[in-house]
Amino acid sequence: MILLSPSSDEESLELVWHRNPRKFSMKKVCFSAKTICSSVIAPGGRLKSLPGKMQPTLCPWPTWSWAWPPSSAASAGAKLDDFADFTTFGIATSLLLRTPNLMDNLLCMCYVLSVFVRLCFYSSGIPFMYRGLPCLYPSGILASASLLSGGNMVLLRVIAVPMILAMISQSFYPHDRILESQPWKKAVYAGGVLMVFCSSFSPACIYYLLWSASYFLFPMLIWSNKV
């Protein structure tokens, strides 16, 4: 068996032609375009000066600057994230408050609207700070209380009212990055993950209830970056 090592790109094209004639046309086009660009365009994207009629007036191959992720993709991702928060922590949680009673249905609507207002119109303008209670903590409190109490509607109504007021308030709460800033706070996060997979039903609900309630009642005393 004889191995051929071509000395130029033209000889490489000859080998491509003999091995796979169907791919030859595309290989040839790519080679021709590469040759033209290298002979006309200087390094850095500038045009070379060519004599006579060969002087080009406009380069047909513009230079592109790529950025990832694109701004449109980042904007769409943020909107999808808000939509997921609204459906999970807003609509799904509000169904815990829904009964045939008219007042309960009104409370359910108020809860959904408060989550909507919190997600759409509240921005603190301060780095690593939220304005208004983040909607995942009221959801955690209501879900844990509902599971531990067996769906006691009186208890859920009492809890839902301050949760609604906290979400639409102007109070400041620490950002998630601050909650992950110290080892003991990371241990709380790790404990939450272990509770999902390794704990029984009641201890997990108590763990999430205490975690969410501590963030709601003592955000700066316990969960600030200075603690």
Buried (B, 14 or more C-beta within 10 A) or exposed (E): EEEEEEEEEEEBBEEBBEEEEEEBEEBEEEBEEEEEEEEBBEEEEEEEEEEEEEEEEEEEEEEEEEEEEEEEEEEEEEEEEEEEBBEBBBBEBBEBBBBEEEEBBEBBEBBBBBBBBBBEEBEBEEEBBBBBBBBBBBBBBBBBBBBBBEEEBEBBBEBBEBBBEBBBBEEBBBBEEBBEBEEEBEEBEEEBEEBEEEBEEEEBBBBBBEBBBBBBEEBEEEBBBEB
